[in-house]
Amino acid sequence: MSQRAVVTAGTGGIGLETAKGLAARGFAVTVVGRSAERGTSAVEEIAAVATAAAPRFVAADLASLDEVRALAAHLAADGPLNVLVNNVGAMFADRQHTVDRVEASFAVNHLSPYLLTELLLDQLQAGAPSRIVNVTSGAIRVAKRSFDAVEPPGGYYGFHWYGRAKLAGLAYTLHLAERLRGTGITVFAADPGGAATDMTNGTMTSPKIVSPPLRLLWPLVRRTFERSTAGPASVAAQPSIAAATDASLDGQTGLLIGPQARPVPVFRGAADPQIAENVLKLSRQLAPLHGGPDVQRGRTRPPYVPE
Ligand SMILES: NC(=O)c1ccc[n+]([C@@H]2O[C@H](COP(=O)([O-])OP(=O)(O)OC[C@H]3O[C@@H](n4cnc5c(N)ncnc54)[C@H](OP(=O)(O)O)[C@@H]3O)[C@@H](O)[C@H]2O)c1
């Protein structure tokens, strides 16, 4: 029987290329996204390169914690899981809040992967040796390292808040790697570098995504963004594919796989135990594993799965 892999936000951009890479290596891949139309065309594209089991699509809006819980329950029913790639990520030019009333960058980039991972640990244990891959970003370098509250003090700057949410995800990745050491579940972060995708093309053209000092240098900043996000998603997917499958990583955990698809030192701050502690506290508060009364009574909308 094929090994099972799940790739969130796997119907477009870097996630779709990651899903294709895993399917080509024999995994039965499930991709998650919001749009059924996009899901159907992604499944066709993945099936064309799959060497073993057929891919499938499950719809969920990963900005909603109830949808993440429903997705986890749906995926858990399929049994053992060998690879979970938490690829979902988003940058917002303007401050937004999710249906859970949580700031959207923090919710989509960190809380959603955190919750999905915690809810699938039993299935990953059943599939061990198994791997969790959390997709990170070099934007961490401009992140404010303050996690006393979900929203940091000061103004909203999409690129910096996105980087801060990715920093939360990386701190959680390193924590989880230690927590799971010896269980057969290993945990990696993957930095895709950059690629021309919906996310970068849609959000990196406005100076308001950066802080006022960087706005003064906007032409230079913009050129840097353009250069670093000019490449194809198929190349940017290589770090995630390596983190999920490379045999040279067997038995290792807690590594950051860089844009060249090789381990690199982790970004400064991510290994700070105080950051990890604050991130975990916020995550447990904002994304409880069992959800509100509607989830417990089975009243949330089940994920859409096409015939
Ligand atoms: N592109 C870069 O230069 C770059 C650089 C560093 C890190 N990254 C990271 O790499 C990962 C992939 O980035 P990308 O550039 O490929 O992003 P992208 O182009 O925005 O990804 C598109 C995919 O995300 C899905 N998606 C978006 N929002 C979703 C939501 N709320 N719920 C479920 N699915 C959702 C889309 O499907 P639907 O529209 O159907 O929902 C589609 O499958 C992210 O974690 C990103 O932060 C990217």
The ligand as an SDF file (V2000), in Angstrom:
LIG
                    3D

 48 52  0  0  0  0  0  0  0  0999 V2000
    6.1230   32.4410   -2.8040 N   0  0  0  0  0  0  0  0  0  0  0  0
    7.1910   32.8050   -2.0970 C   0  0  0  0  0  0  0  0  0  0  0  0
    8.0670   33.5600   -2.5700 O   0  0  0  0  0  0  0  0  0  0  0  0
    7.3710   32.2880   -0.6860 C   0  0  0  0  0  0  0  0  0  0  0  0
    8.5430   32.6550   -0.0040 C   0  0  0  0  0  0  0  0  0  0  0  0
    8.7290   32.1720    1.2910 C   0  0  0  0  0  0  0  0  0  0  0  0
    7.7650   31.3510    1.8740 C   0  0  0  0  0  0  0  0  0  0  0  0
    6.6200   31.0350    1.1790 N   0  0  0  0  0  0  0  0  0  0  0  0
    5.6460   30.1490    1.8320 C   0  0  0  0  0  0  0  0  0  0  0  0
    5.4040   29.0280    0.9820 O   0  0  0  0  0  0  0  0  0  0  0  0
    4.0560   28.5560    1.1680 C   0  0  0  0  0  0  0  0  0  0  0  0
    3.3350   28.5010   -0.1640 C   0  0  0  0  0  0  0  0  0  0  0  0
    3.3480   29.8250   -0.7070 O   0  0  0  0  0  0  0  0  0  0  0  0
    2.8030   30.1800   -2.1560 P   0  0  0  0  0  0  0  0  0  0  0  0
    3.5510   31.3930   -2.5760 O   0  0  0  0  0  0  0  0  0  0  0  0
    2.7630   28.9720   -3.0060 O   0  0  0  0  0  0  0  0  0  0  0  0
    1.3220   30.6450   -1.7830 O   0  0  0  0  0  0  0  0  0  0  0  0
    0.0270   30.7980   -2.7250 P   0  0  0  0  0  0  0  0  0  0  0  0
    0.4220   30.9820   -4.1280 O   0  0  0  0  0  0  0  0  0  0  0  0
   -0.8330   31.8500   -2.1070 O   0  0  0  0  0  0  0  0  0  0  0  0
   -0.6500   29.3760   -2.5050 O   0  0  0  0  0  0  0  0  0  0  0  0
   -1.7900   29.0680   -3.2060 C   0  0  0  0  0  0  0  0  0  0  0  0
   -2.4380   27.8820   -2.5480 C   0  0  0  0  0  0  0  0  0  0  0  0
   -2.8780   28.2280   -1.2250 O   0  0  0  0  0  0  0  0  0  0  0  0
   -4.2510   27.8400   -1.0660 C   0  0  0  0  0  0  0  0  0  0  0  0
   -4.8170   28.6480    0.0000 N   0  0  0  0  0  0  0  0  0  0  0  0
   -4.6730   29.9740    0.1800 C   0  0  0  0  0  0  0  0  0  0  0  0
   -5.3480   30.3730    1.2870 N   0  0  0  0  0  0  0  0  0  0  0  0
   -5.9290   29.2710    1.8170 C   0  0  0  0  0  0  0  0  0  0  0  0
   -6.7660   29.0180    2.9440 C   0  0  0  0  0  0  0  0  0  0  0  0
   -7.1650   30.0120    3.7440 N   0  0  0  0  0  0  0  0  0  0  0  0
   -7.1910   27.7590    3.1700 N   0  0  0  0  0  0  0  0  0  0  0  0
   -6.8010   26.7480    2.3490 C   0  0  0  0  0  0  0  0  0  0  0  0
   -6.0110   26.9200    1.2820 N   0  0  0  0  0  0  0  0  0  0  0  0
   -5.5800   28.1620    1.0060 C   0  0  0  0  0  0  0  0  0  0  0  0
   -4.7940   28.0730   -2.4620 C   0  0  0  0  0  0  0  0  0  0  0  0
   -5.9790   27.3950   -2.7400 O   0  0  0  0  0  0  0  0  0  0  0  0
   -7.4240   28.1370   -2.6940 P   0  0  0  0  0  0  0  0  0  0  0  0
   -7.2400   29.5060   -3.2660 O   0  0  0  0  0  0  0  0  0  0  0  0
   -8.3440   27.2600   -3.4480 O   0  0  0  0  0  0  0  0  0  0  0  0
   -7.7580   28.1590   -1.2530 O   0  0  0  0  0  0  0  0  0  0  0  0
   -3.6660   27.4470   -3.2860 C   0  0  0  0  0  0  0  0  0  0  0  0
   -3.7200   26.0240   -3.1970 O   0  0  0  0  0  0  0  0  0  0  0  0
    3.4240   29.5100    2.1840 C   0  0  0  0  0  0  0  0  0  0  0  0
    3.5390   28.9780    3.4610 O   0  0  0  0  0  0  0  0  0  0  0  0
    4.2830   30.7670    2.0570 C   0  0  0  0  0  0  0  0  0  0  0  0
    4.2300   31.5350    3.2300 O   0  0  0  0  0  0  0  0  0  0  0  0
    6.4090   31.4850   -0.0770 C   0  0  0  0  0  0  0  0  0  0  0  0
  1  2  1  0
  2  3  2  0
  2  4  1  0
  4  5  1  0
  4 48  2  0
  5  6  2  0
  6  7  1  0
  7  8  2  0
  8  9  1  0
  8 48  1  0
  9 10  1  0
  9 46  1  0
 10 11  1  0
 11 12  1  0
 11 44  1  0
 12 13  1  0
 13 14  1  0
 14 15  2  0
 14 16  1  0
 14 17  1  0
 17 18  1  0
 18 19  2  0
 18 20  1  0
 18 21  1  0
 21 22  1  0
 22 23  1  0
 23 24  1  0
 23 42  1  0
 24 25  1  0
 25 26  1  0
 25 36  1  0
 26 27  1  0
 26 35  1  0
 27 28  2  0
 28 29  1  0
 29 30  1  0
 29 35  2  0
 30 31  1  0
 30 32  2  0
 32 33  1  0
 33 34  2  0
 34 35  1  0
 36 37  1  0
 36 42  1  0
 37 38  1  0
 38 39  2  0
 38 40  1  0
 38 41  1  0
 42 43  1  0
 44 45  1  0
 44 46  1  0
 46 47  1  0
M  CHG  2   8   1  16  -1
M  END
$$$$
